[in-house]
Amino acid sequence: MVILCREINKSTGEIAVYSLDMEVTGQLLLVLSLRARLNPELTYYVTTREHYANNRYEITKALEQKTAASKTMSCMGRIVRI
């Protein structure tokens, strides 16, 4: 599994998308979901490494959109918002 972070810069509105190089555990998912609730500029997604490797460009471009709604992400398949 791989975790992706979508971060919106508060002052500029610039959107950064990057993967977290960490082992995905239940505890990590809990911590990230809490962090996202406290910091609305952060959104986390999880997917399989294989899916991310095969669709990295499309996933990144979708998340970089100003309105990366869950509907758009559900069309990507196999990616879930934490």
PyMOL Python script that loads the backbone (N, CA, C, O; Angstrom):
from pymol import cmd

cmd.read_pdbstr("""\
ATOM      1  N   MET A   1       0.835  -1.173   0.000  1.00  0.00           N
ATOM      2  CA  MET A   1       0.000   0.000   0.000  1.00  0.00           C
ATOM      3  C   MET A   1       0.888   1.248   0.000  1.00  0.00           C
ATOM      4  O   MET A   1       2.023   1.233   0.476  1.00  0.00           O
ATOM      5  N   VAL A   2       0.332   2.313  -0.545  1.00  0.00           N
ATOM      6  CA  VAL A   2       1.023   3.599  -0.565  1.00  0.00           C
ATOM      7  C   VAL A   2       0.027   4.686  -0.156  1.00  0.00           C
ATOM      8  O   VAL A   2      -1.146   4.654  -0.526  1.00  0.00           O
ATOM      9  N   ILE A   3       0.527   5.638   0.610  1.00  0.00           N
ATOM     10  CA  ILE A   3      -0.294   6.755   1.057  1.00  0.00           C
ATOM     11  C   ILE A   3       0.119   7.992   0.281  1.00  0.00           C
ATOM     12  O   ILE A   3       1.306   8.290   0.146  1.00  0.00           O
ATOM     13  N   LEU A   4      -0.875   8.707  -0.227  1.00  0.00           N
ATOM     14  CA  LEU A   4      -0.643   9.941  -0.956  1.00  0.00           C
ATOM     15  C   LEU A   4      -1.184  11.100  -0.137  1.00  0.00           C
ATOM     16  O   LEU A   4      -2.242  10.996   0.484  1.00  0.00           O
ATOM     17  N   CYS A   5      -0.456  12.198  -0.139  1.00  0.00           N
ATOM     18  CA  CYS A   5      -0.885  13.398   0.565  1.00  0.00           C
ATOM     19  C   CYS A   5      -1.154  14.483  -0.456  1.00  0.00           C
ATOM     20  O   CYS A   5      -0.353  14.717  -1.361  1.00  0.00           O
ATOM     21  N   ARG A   6      -2.295  15.144  -0.301  1.00  0.00           N
ATOM     22  CA  ARG A   6      -2.642  16.318  -1.111  1.00  0.00           C
ATOM     23  C   ARG A   6      -2.633  17.497  -0.153  1.00  0.00           C
ATOM     24  O   ARG A   6      -3.451  17.574   0.763  1.00  0.00           O
ATOM     25  N   GLU A   7      -1.702  18.413  -0.374  1.00  0.00           N
ATOM     26  CA  GLU A   7      -1.522  19.545   0.531  1.00  0.00           C
ATOM     27  C   GLU A   7      -1.760  20.848  -0.216  1.00  0.00           C
ATOM     28  O   GLU A   7      -1.182  21.083  -1.277  1.00  0.00           O
ATOM     29  N   ILE A   8      -2.618  21.692   0.348  1.00  0.00           N
ATOM     30  CA  ILE A   8      -2.907  22.991  -0.246  1.00  0.00           C
ATOM     31  C   ILE A   8      -2.220  24.059   0.603  1.00  0.00           C
ATOM     32  O   ILE A   8      -2.453  24.157   1.808  1.00  0.00           O
ATOM     33  N   ASN A   9      -1.379  24.849  -0.039  1.00  0.00           N
ATOM     34  CA  ASN A   9      -0.686  25.928   0.646  1.00  0.00           C
ATOM     35  C   ASN A   9      -1.706  27.004   1.001  1.00  0.00           C
ATOM     36  O   ASN A   9      -2.399  27.517   0.122  1.00  0.00           O
ATOM     37  N   LYS A  10      -1.801  27.348   2.285  1.00  0.00           N
ATOM     38  CA  LYS A  10      -2.798  28.313   2.748  1.00  0.00           C
ATOM     39  C   LYS A  10      -2.623  29.690   2.124  1.00  0.00           C
ATOM     40  O   LYS A  10      -3.612  30.348   1.800  1.00  0.00           O
ATOM     41  N   SER A  11      -1.393  30.133   1.951  1.00  0.00           N
ATOM     42  CA  SER A  11      -1.166  31.497   1.477  1.00  0.00           C
ATOM     43  C   SER A  11      -1.235  31.629  -0.044  1.00  0.00           C
ATOM     44  O   SER A  11      -1.685  32.658  -0.549  1.00  0.00           O
ATOM     45  N   THR A  12      -0.800  30.609  -0.780  1.00  0.00           N
ATOM     46  CA  THR A  12      -0.769  30.726  -2.245  1.00  0.00           C
ATOM     47  C   THR A  12      -1.847  29.910  -2.947  1.00  0.00           C
ATOM     48  O   THR A  12      -2.178  30.186  -4.100  1.00  0.00           O
ATOM     49  N   GLY A  13      -2.395  28.918  -2.271  1.00  0.00           N
ATOM     50  CA  GLY A  13      -3.384  28.050  -2.900  1.00  0.00           C
ATOM     51  C   GLY A  13      -2.759  26.976  -3.776  1.00  0.00           C
ATOM     52  O   GLY A  13      -3.470  26.194  -4.408  1.00  0.00           O
ATOM     53  N   GLU A  14      -1.439  26.935  -3.817  1.00  0.00           N
ATOM     54  CA  GLU A  14      -0.736  25.929  -4.620  1.00  0.00           C
ATOM     55  C   GLU A  14      -0.977  24.542  -4.030  1.00  0.00           C
ATOM     56  O   GLU A  14      -0.992  24.368  -2.811  1.00  0.00           O
ATOM     57  N   ILE A  15      -1.163  23.562  -4.907  1.00  0.00           N
ATOM     58  CA  ILE A  15      -1.449  22.196  -4.474  1.00  0.00           C
ATOM     59  C   ILE A  15      -0.234  21.314  -4.740  1.00  0.00           C
ATOM     60  O   ILE A  15       0.297  21.280  -5.850  1.00  0.00           O
ATOM     61  N   ALA A  16       0.192  20.608  -3.704  1.00  0.00           N
ATOM     62  CA  ALA A  16       1.304  19.660  -3.823  1.00  0.00           C
ATOM     63  C   ALA A  16       0.757  18.261  -3.559  1.00  0.00           C
ATOM     64  O   ALA A  16      -0.054  18.059  -2.655  1.00  0.00           O
ATOM     65  N   VAL A  17       1.205  17.312  -4.351  1.00  0.00           N
ATOM     66  CA  VAL A  17       0.816  15.912  -4.184  1.00  0.00           C
ATOM     67  C   VAL A  17       2.084  15.088  -4.078  1.00  0.00           C
ATOM     68  O   VAL A  17       2.970  15.178  -4.929  1.00  0.00           O
ATOM     69  N   TYR A  18       2.166  14.285  -3.027  1.00  0.00           N
ATOM     70  CA  TYR A  18       3.352  13.452  -2.858  1.00  0.00           C
ATOM     71  C   TYR A  18       2.978  12.187  -2.095  1.00  0.00           C
ATOM     72  O   TYR A  18       1.972  12.136  -1.387  1.00  0.00           O
ATOM     73  N   SER A  19       3.816  11.170  -2.261  1.00  0.00           N
ATOM     74  CA  SER A  19       3.592   9.905  -1.554  1.00  0.00           C
ATOM     75  C   SER A  19       4.417   9.902  -0.278  1.00  0.00           C
ATOM     76  O   SER A  19       5.477  10.524  -0.202  1.00  0.00           O
ATOM     77  N   LEU A  20       3.916   9.196   0.713  1.00  0.00           N
ATOM     78  CA  LEU A  20       4.633   9.060   1.979  1.00  0.00           C
ATOM     79  C   LEU A  20       5.351   7.721   1.966  1.00  0.00           C
ATOM     80  O   LEU A  20       4.739   6.684   1.710  1.00  0.00           O
ATOM     81  N   ASP A  21       6.619   7.741   2.237  1.00  0.00           N
ATOM     82  CA  ASP A  21       7.430   6.524   2.227  1.00  0.00           C
ATOM     83  C   ASP A  21       7.412   5.919   3.632  1.00  0.00           C
ATOM     84  O   ASP A  21       8.395   5.995   4.369  1.00  0.00           O
ATOM     85  N   MET A  22       6.280   5.322   3.985  1.00  0.00           N
ATOM     86  CA  MET A  22       6.102   4.732   5.308  1.00  0.00           C
ATOM     87  C   MET A  22       5.354   3.405   5.159  1.00  0.00           C
ATOM     88  O   MET A  22       4.630   3.184   4.188  1.00  0.00           O
ATOM     89  N   GLU A  23       5.547   2.548   6.129  1.00  0.00           N
ATOM     90  CA  GLU A  23       4.786   1.306   6.158  1.00  0.00           C
ATOM     91  C   GLU A  23       3.359   1.638   6.581  1.00  0.00           C
ATOM     92  O   GLU A  23       3.146   2.304   7.594  1.00  0.00           O
ATOM     93  N   VAL A  24       2.393   1.177   5.811  1.00  0.00           N
ATOM     94  CA  VAL A  24       0.990   1.472   6.094  1.00  0.00           C
ATOM     95  C   VAL A  24       0.481   0.505   7.158  1.00  0.00           C
ATOM     96  O   VAL A  24       0.460  -0.711   6.963  1.00  0.00           O
ATOM     97  N   THR A  25       0.072   1.079   8.288  1.00  0.00           N
ATOM     98  CA  THR A  25      -0.486   0.294   9.388  1.00  0.00           C
ATOM     99  C   THR A  25      -1.812   0.918   9.798  1.00  0.00           C
ATOM    100  O   THR A  25      -2.123   2.044   9.408  1.00  0.00           O
ATOM    101  N   GLY A  26      -2.575   0.199  10.569  1.00  0.00           N
ATOM    102  CA  GLY A  26      -3.828   0.718  11.084  1.00  0.00           C
ATOM    103  C   GLY A  26      -3.611   1.958  11.929  1.00  0.00           C
ATOM    104  O   GLY A  26      -4.392   2.907  11.860  1.00  0.00           O
ATOM    105  N   GLN A  27      -2.560   1.954  12.722  1.00  0.00           N
ATOM    106  CA  GLN A  27      -2.255   3.100  13.577  1.00  0.00           C
ATOM    107  C   GLN A  27      -1.907   4.330  12.733  1.00  0.00           C
ATOM    108  O   GLN A  27      -2.340   5.439  13.049  1.00  0.00           O
ATOM    109  N   LEU A  28      -1.132   4.141  11.669  1.00  0.00           N
ATOM    110  CA  LEU A  28      -0.778   5.253  10.797  1.00  0.00           C
ATOM    111  C   LEU A  28      -2.030   5.830  10.131  1.00  0.00           C
ATOM    112  O   LEU A  28      -2.170   7.049  10.042  1.00  0.00           O
ATOM    113  N   LEU A  29      -2.929   4.981   9.668  1.00  0.00           N
ATOM    114  CA  LEU A  29      -4.160   5.452   9.053  1.00  0.00           C
ATOM    115  C   LEU A  29      -4.990   6.264  10.033  1.00  0.00           C
ATOM    116  O   LEU A  29      -5.569   7.283   9.659  1.00  0.00           O
ATOM    117  N   LEU A  30      -5.053   5.826  11.278  1.00  0.00           N
ATOM    118  CA  LEU A  30      -5.785   6.556  12.313  1.00  0.00           C
ATOM    119  C   LEU A  30      -5.161   7.925  12.554  1.00  0.00           C
ATOM    120  O   LEU A  30      -5.868   8.932  12.611  1.00  0.00           O
ATOM    121  N   VAL A  31      -3.846   7.963  12.695  1.00  0.00           N
ATOM    122  CA  VAL A  31      -3.140   9.218  12.951  1.00  0.00           C
ATOM    123  C   VAL A  31      -3.340  10.190  11.783  1.00  0.00           C
ATOM    124  O   VAL A  31      -3.582  11.377  11.999  1.00  0.00           O
ATOM    125  N   LEU A  32      -3.239   9.693  10.560  1.00  0.00           N
ATOM    126  CA  LEU A  32      -3.405  10.568   9.397  1.00  0.00           C
ATOM    127  C   LEU A  32      -4.838  11.073   9.264  1.00  0.00           C
ATOM    128  O   LEU A  32      -5.054  12.214   8.858  1.00  0.00           O
ATOM    129  N   SER A  33      -5.811  10.243   9.599  1.00  0.00           N
ATOM    130  CA  SER A  33      -7.199  10.709   9.533  1.00  0.00           C
ATOM    131  C   SER A  33      -7.449  11.802  10.570  1.00  0.00           C
ATOM    132  O   SER A  33      -8.172  12.759  10.294  1.00  0.00           O
ATOM    133  N   LEU A  34      -6.863  11.672  11.751  1.00  0.00           N
ATOM    134  CA  LEU A  34      -6.982  12.714  12.773  1.00  0.00           C
ATOM    135  C   LEU A  34      -6.258  13.987  12.333  1.00  0.00           C
ATOM    136  O   LEU A  34      -6.769  15.092  12.513  1.00  0.00           O
ATOM    137  N   ARG A  35      -5.086  13.828  11.766  1.00  0.00           N
ATOM    138  CA  ARG A  35      -4.311  14.978  11.296  1.00  0.00           C
ATOM    139  C   ARG A  35      -5.066  15.736  10.204  1.00  0.00           C
ATOM    140  O   ARG A  35      -5.050  16.966  10.174  1.00  0.00           O
ATOM    141  N   ALA A  36      -5.720  15.005   9.315  1.00  0.00           N
ATOM    142  CA  ALA A  36      -6.484  15.639   8.241  1.00  0.00           C
ATOM    143  C   ALA A  36      -7.679  16.411   8.799  1.00  0.00           C
ATOM    144  O   ALA A  36      -8.049  17.452   8.256  1.00  0.00           O
ATOM    145  N   ARG A  37      -8.285  15.915   9.875  1.00  0.00           N
ATOM    146  CA  ARG A  37      -9.409  16.635  10.485  1.00  0.00           C
ATOM    147  C   ARG A  37      -8.946  17.939  11.128  1.00  0.00           C
ATOM    148  O   ARG A  37      -9.661  18.940  11.090  1.00  0.00           O
ATOM    149  N   LEU A  38      -7.763  17.929  11.712  1.00  0.00           N
ATOM    150  CA  LEU A  38      -7.234  19.126  12.367  1.00  0.00           C
ATOM    151  C   LEU A  38      -6.623  20.117  11.384  1.00  0.00           C
ATOM    152  O   LEU A  38      -6.569  21.314  11.662  1.00  0.00           O
ATOM    153  N   ASN A  39      -6.166  19.627  10.244  1.00  0.00           N
ATOM    154  CA  ASN A  39      -5.534  20.465   9.213  1.00  0.00           C
ATOM    155  C   ASN A  39      -6.299  20.284   7.902  1.00  0.00           C
ATOM    156  O   ASN A  39      -5.975  19.390   7.121  1.00  0.00           O
ATOM    157  N   PRO A  40      -7.299  21.112   7.652  1.00  0.00           N
ATOM    158  CA  PRO A  40      -8.126  20.925   6.452  1.00  0.00           C
ATOM    159  C   PRO A  40      -7.363  21.086   5.136  1.00  0.00           C
ATOM    160  O   PRO A  40      -7.879  20.713   4.082  1.00  0.00           O
ATOM    161  N   GLU A  41      -6.153  21.629   5.176  1.00  0.00           N
ATOM    162  CA  GLU A  41      -5.370  21.750   3.949  1.00  0.00           C
ATOM    163  C   GLU A  41      -4.696  20.435   3.564  1.00  0.00           C
ATOM    164  O   GLU A  41      -4.115  20.334   2.483  1.00  0.00           O
ATOM    165  N   LEU A  42      -4.766  19.441   4.423  1.00  0.00           N
ATOM    166  CA  LEU A  42      -4.185  18.125   4.147  1.00  0.00           C
ATOM    167  C   LEU A  42      -5.285  17.102   3.881  1.00  0.00           C
ATOM    168  O   LEU A  42      -6.272  17.026   4.613  1.00  0.00           O
ATOM    169  N   THR A  43      -5.100  16.324   2.833  1.00  0.00           N
ATOM    170  CA  THR A  43      -5.998  15.212   2.536  1.00  0.00           C
ATOM    171  C   THR A  43      -5.128  14.013   2.200  1.00  0.00           C
ATOM    172  O   THR A  43      -4.154  14.135   1.457  1.00  0.00           O
ATOM    173  N   TYR A  44      -5.475  12.868   2.741  1.00  0.00           N
ATOM    174  CA  TYR A  44      -4.685  11.659   2.517  1.00  0.00           C
ATOM    175  C   TYR A  44      -5.515  10.619   1.771  1.00  0.00           C
ATOM    176  O   TYR A  44      -6.722  10.490   1.976  1.00  0.00           O
ATOM    177  N   TYR A  45      -4.836   9.891   0.908  1.00  0.00           N
ATOM    178  CA  TYR A  45      -5.453   8.823   0.124  1.00  0.00           C
ATOM    179  C   TYR A  45      -4.562   7.589   0.236  1.00  0.00           C
ATOM    180  O   TYR A  45      -3.356   7.698   0.460  1.00  0.00           O
ATOM    181  N   VAL A  46      -5.164   6.430   0.078  1.00  0.00           N
ATOM    182  CA  VAL A  46      -4.401   5.186   0.097  1.00  0.00           C
ATOM    183  C   VAL A  46      -4.795   4.348  -1.123  1.00  0.00           C
ATOM    184  O   VAL A  46      -5.957   4.314  -1.529  1.00  0.00           O
ATOM    185  N   THR A  47      -3.801   3.680  -1.689  1.00  0.00           N
ATOM    186  CA  THR A  47      -4.014   2.788  -2.821  1.00  0.00           C
ATOM    187  C   THR A  47      -2.921   1.716  -2.802  1.00  0.00           C
ATOM    188  O   THR A  47      -2.011   1.764  -1.975  1.00  0.00           O
ATOM    189  N   THR A  48      -3.015   0.775  -3.693  1.00  0.00           N
ATOM    190  CA  THR A  48      -1.977  -0.254  -3.762  1.00  0.00           C
ATOM    191  C   THR A  48      -0.767   0.309  -4.507  1.00  0.00           C
ATOM    192  O   THR A  48      -0.900   1.195  -5.351  1.00  0.00           O
ATOM    193  N   ARG A  49       0.395  -0.211  -4.184  1.00  0.00           N
ATOM    194  CA  ARG A  49       1.622   0.240  -4.857  1.00  0.00           C
ATOM    195  C   ARG A  49       1.546  -0.025  -6.357  1.00  0.00           C
ATOM    196  O   ARG A  49       1.971   0.807  -7.159  1.00  0.00           O
ATOM    197  N   GLU A  50       1.012  -1.169  -6.731  1.00  0.00           N
ATOM    198  CA  GLU A  50       0.913  -1.523  -8.145  1.00  0.00           C
ATOM    199  C   GLU A  50       0.014  -0.541  -8.895  1.00  0.00           C
ATOM    200  O   GLU A  50       0.364  -0.074  -9.979  1.00  0.00           O
ATOM    201  N   HIS A  51      -1.143  -0.230  -8.313  1.00  0.00           N
ATOM    202  CA  HIS A  51      -2.068   0.713  -8.950  1.00  0.00           C
ATOM    203  C   HIS A  51      -1.420   2.090  -9.082  1.00  0.00           C
ATOM    204  O   HIS A  51      -1.548   2.741 -10.119  1.00  0.00           O
ATOM    205  N   TYR A  52      -0.732   2.527  -8.042  1.00  0.00           N
ATOM    206  CA  TYR A  52      -0.069   3.832  -8.082  1.00  0.00           C
ATOM    207  C   TYR A  52       1.057   3.832  -9.125  1.00  0.00           C
ATOM    208  O   TYR A  52       1.203   4.799  -9.873  1.00  0.00           O
ATOM    209  N   ALA A  53       1.841   2.771  -9.178  1.00  0.00           N
ATOM    210  CA  ALA A  53       2.936   2.687 -10.147  1.00  0.00           C
ATOM    211  C   ALA A  53       2.410   2.728 -11.584  1.00  0.00           C
ATOM    212  O   ALA A  53       3.016   3.359 -12.450  1.00  0.00           O
ATOM    213  N   ASN A  54       1.291   2.061 -11.833  1.00  0.00           N
ATOM    214  CA  ASN A  54       0.726   2.002 -13.186  1.00  0.00           C
ATOM    215  C   ASN A  54      -0.033   3.264 -13.579  1.00  0.00           C
ATOM    216  O   ASN A  54      -0.200   3.536 -14.768  1.00  0.00           O
ATOM    217  N   ASN A  55      -0.496   4.042 -12.593  1.00  0.00           N
ATOM    218  CA  ASN A  55      -1.351   5.204 -12.880  1.00  0.00           C
ATOM    219  C   ASN A  55      -0.861   6.474 -12.194  1.00  0.00           C
ATOM    220  O   ASN A  55      -1.649   7.382 -11.930  1.00  0.00           O
ATOM    221  N   ARG A  56       0.413   6.539 -11.909  1.00  0.00           N
ATOM    222  CA  ARG A  56       0.972   7.662 -11.141  1.00  0.00           C
ATOM    223  C   ARG A  56       0.624   9.012 -11.759  1.00  0.00           C
ATOM    224  O   ARG A  56       0.178   9.914 -11.050  1.00  0.00           O
ATOM    225  N   TYR A  57       0.817   9.162 -13.035  1.00  0.00           N
ATOM    226  CA  TYR A  57       0.576  10.448 -13.702  1.00  0.00           C
ATOM    227  C   TYR A  57      -0.895  10.860 -13.593  1.00  0.00           C
ATOM    228  O   TYR A  57      -1.198  11.996 -13.228  1.00  0.00           O
ATOM    229  N   GLU A  58      -1.796   9.946 -13.907  1.00  0.00           N
ATOM    230  CA  GLU A  58      -3.229  10.251 -13.879  1.00  0.00           C
ATOM    231  C   GLU A  58      -3.710  10.584 -12.462  1.00  0.00           C
ATOM    232  O   GLU A  58      -4.492  11.514 -12.267  1.00  0.00           O
ATOM    233  N   ILE A  59      -3.238   9.818 -11.484  1.00  0.00           N
ATOM    234  CA  ILE A  59      -3.631  10.057 -10.092  1.00  0.00           C
ATOM    235  C   ILE A  59      -3.121  11.411  -9.626  1.00  0.00           C
ATOM    236  O   ILE A  59      -3.861  12.179  -9.012  1.00  0.00           O
ATOM    237  N   THR A  60      -1.867  11.703  -9.913  1.00  0.00           N
ATOM    238  CA  THR A  60      -1.278  12.979  -9.504  1.00  0.00           C
ATOM    239  C   THR A  60      -2.014  14.144 -10.150  1.00  0.00           C
ATOM    240  O   THR A  60      -2.331  15.120  -9.470  1.00  0.00           O
ATOM    241  N   LYS A  61      -2.291  14.064 -11.434  1.00  0.00           N
ATOM    242  CA  LYS A  61      -2.998  15.141 -12.133  1.00  0.00           C
ATOM    243  C   LYS A  61      -4.404  15.334 -11.556  1.00  0.00           C
ATOM    244  O   LYS A  61      -4.853  16.469 -11.400  1.00  0.00           O
ATOM    245  N   ALA A  62      -5.093  14.250 -11.241  1.00  0.00           N
ATOM    246  CA  ALA A  62      -6.439  14.355 -10.664  1.00  0.00           C
ATOM    247  C   ALA A  62      -6.388  15.026  -9.295  1.00  0.00           C
ATOM    248  O   ALA A  62      -7.241  15.855  -8.978  1.00  0.00           O
ATOM    249  N   LEU A  63      -5.398  14.673  -8.487  1.00  0.00           N
ATOM    250  CA  LEU A  63      -5.283  15.258  -7.149  1.00  0.00           C
ATOM    251  C   LEU A  63      -4.811  16.708  -7.183  1.00  0.00           C
ATOM    252  O   LEU A  63      -5.076  17.464  -6.248  1.00  0.00           O
ATOM    253  N   GLU A  64      -4.121  17.101  -8.240  1.00  0.00           N
ATOM    254  CA  GLU A  64      -3.643  18.473  -8.347  1.00  0.00           C
ATOM    255  C   GLU A  64      -4.730  19.452  -8.786  1.00  0.00           C
ATOM    256  O   GLU A  64      -4.524  20.665  -8.740  1.00  0.00           O
ATOM    257  N   GLN A  65      -5.874  18.942  -9.206  1.00  0.00           N
ATOM    258  CA  GLN A  65      -6.977  19.810  -9.603  1.00  0.00           C
ATOM    259  C   GLN A  65      -7.514  20.546  -8.389  1.00  0.00           C
ATOM    260  O   GLN A  65      -7.506  20.011  -7.281  1.00  0.00           O
ATOM    261  N   LYS A  66      -7.975  21.754  -8.592  1.00  0.00           N
ATOM    262  CA  LYS A  66      -8.533  22.553  -7.489  1.00  0.00           C
ATOM    263  C   LYS A  66      -9.704  21.843  -6.833  1.00  0.00           C
ATOM    264  O   LYS A  66      -9.887  21.934  -5.619  1.00  0.00           O
ATOM    265  N   THR A  67     -10.492  21.141  -7.621  1.00  0.00           N
ATOM    266  CA  THR A  67     -11.660  20.443  -7.090  1.00  0.00           C
ATOM    267  C   THR A  67     -11.465  18.939  -7.228  1.00  0.00           C
ATOM    268  O   THR A  67     -12.172  18.287  -7.996  1.00  0.00           O
ATOM    269  N   ALA A  68     -10.524  18.398  -6.501  1.00  0.00           N
ATOM    270  CA  ALA A  68     -10.273  16.950  -6.521  1.00  0.00           C
ATOM    271  C   ALA A  68     -11.325  16.281  -5.647  1.00  0.00           C
ATOM    272  O   ALA A  68     -11.029  15.807  -4.551  1.00  0.00           O
ATOM    273  N   ALA A  69     -12.535  16.249  -6.136  1.00  0.00           N
ATOM    274  CA  ALA A  69     -13.654  15.695  -5.380  1.00  0.00           C
ATOM    275  C   ALA A  69     -13.552  14.181  -5.312  1.00  0.00           C
ATOM    276  O   ALA A  69     -12.904  13.547  -6.145  1.00  0.00           O
ATOM    277  N   SER A  70     -14.190  13.627  -4.324  1.00  0.00           N
ATOM    278  CA  SER A  70     -14.161  12.171  -4.175  1.00  0.00           C
ATOM    279  C   SER A  70     -14.813  11.492  -5.370  1.00  0.00           C
ATOM    280  O   SER A  70     -14.473  10.349  -5.676  1.00  0.00           O
ATOM    281  N   LYS A  71     -15.736  12.155  -6.054  1.00  0.00           N
ATOM    282  CA  LYS A  71     -16.351  11.581  -7.251  1.00  0.00           C
ATOM    283  C   LYS A  71     -15.292  11.370  -8.336  1.00  0.00           C
ATOM    284  O   LYS A  71     -15.271  10.333  -8.999  1.00  0.00           O
ATOM    285  N   THR A  72     -14.409  12.370  -8.511  1.00  0.00           N
ATOM    286  CA  THR A  72     -13.328  12.258  -9.489  1.00  0.00           C
ATOM    287  C   THR A  72     -12.398  11.108  -9.109  1.00  0.00           C
ATOM    288  O   THR A  72     -11.984  10.328  -9.967  1.00  0.00           O
ATOM    289  N   MET A  73     -12.073  11.007  -7.828  1.00  0.00           N
ATOM    290  CA  MET A  73     -11.162   9.964  -7.383  1.00  0.00           C
ATOM    291  C   MET A  73     -11.786   8.590  -7.484  1.00  0.00           C
ATOM    292  O   MET A  73     -11.081   7.616  -7.752  1.00  0.00           O
ATOM    293  N   SER A  74     -13.085   8.482  -7.278  1.00  0.00           N
ATOM    294  CA  SER A  74     -13.727   7.168  -7.385  1.00  0.00           C
ATOM    295  C   SER A  74     -13.679   6.663  -8.829  1.00  0.00           C
ATOM    296  O   SER A  74     -13.682   5.455  -9.063  1.00  0.00           O
ATOM    297  N   CYS A  75     -13.635   7.577  -9.789  1.00  0.00           N
ATOM    298  CA  CYS A  75     -13.495   7.173 -11.175  1.00  0.00           C
ATOM    299  C   CYS A  75     -12.112   6.593 -11.456  1.00  0.00           C
ATOM    300  O   CYS A  75     -11.937   5.813 -12.392  1.00  0.00           O
ATOM    301  N   MET A  76     -11.123   6.980 -10.633  1.00  0.00           N
ATOM    302  CA  MET A  76      -9.767   6.465 -10.797  1.00  0.00           C
ATOM    303  C   MET A  76      -9.689   5.006 -10.390  1.00  0.00           C
ATOM    304  O   MET A  76      -8.806   4.288 -10.859  1.00  0.00           O
ATOM    305  N   GLY A  77     -10.579   4.554  -9.541  1.00  0.00           N
ATOM    306  CA  GLY A  77     -10.582   3.167  -9.105  1.00  0.00           C
ATOM    307  C   GLY A  77      -9.467   2.866  -8.121  1.00  0.00           C
ATOM    308  O   GLY A  77      -8.363   3.396  -8.247  1.00  0.00           O
ATOM    309  N   ARG A  78      -9.742   2.045  -7.172  1.00  0.00           N
ATOM    310  CA  ARG A  78      -8.776   1.550  -6.197  1.00  0.00           C
ATOM    311  C   ARG A  78      -7.980   2.629  -5.468  1.00  0.00           C
ATOM    312  O   ARG A  78      -6.814   2.412  -5.141  1.00  0.00           O
ATOM    313  N   ILE A  79      -8.576   3.767  -5.212  1.00  0.00           N
ATOM    314  CA  ILE A  79      -7.949   4.797  -4.401  1.00  0.00           C
ATOM    315  C   ILE A  79      -9.012   5.292  -3.430  1.00  0.00           C
ATOM    316  O   ILE A  79     -10.136   5.602  -3.825  1.00  0.00           O
ATOM    317  N   VAL A  80      -8.637   5.363  -2.146  1.00  0.00           N
ATOM    318  CA  VAL A  80      -9.606   5.676  -1.103  1.00  0.00           C
ATOM    319  C   VAL A  80      -9.096   6.841  -0.273  1.00  0.00           C
ATOM    320  O   VAL A  80      -7.925   6.890   0.105  1.00  0.00           O
ATOM    321  N   ARG A  81      -9.992   7.774   0.003  1.00  0.00           N
ATOM    322  CA  ARG A  81      -9.641   8.888   0.882  1.00  0.00           C
ATOM    323  C   ARG A  81      -9.650   8.397   2.322  1.00  0.00           C
ATOM    324  O   ARG A  81     -10.562   7.685   2.743  1.00  0.00           O
ATOM    325  N   ILE A  82      -8.628   8.785   3.065  1.00  0.00           N
ATOM    326  CA  ILE A  82      -8.532   8.382   4.473  1.00  0.00           C
ATOM    327  C   ILE A  82      -9.339   9.352   5.315  1.00  0.00           C
ATOM    328  O   ILE A  82      -9.401   9.206   6.536  1.00  0.00           O
TER     329      ILE A  82
END
""", "prot")
cmd.dss("prot")
cmd.show_as("cartoon", "prot")
cmd.util.cbc("prot")
cmd.orient("prot")
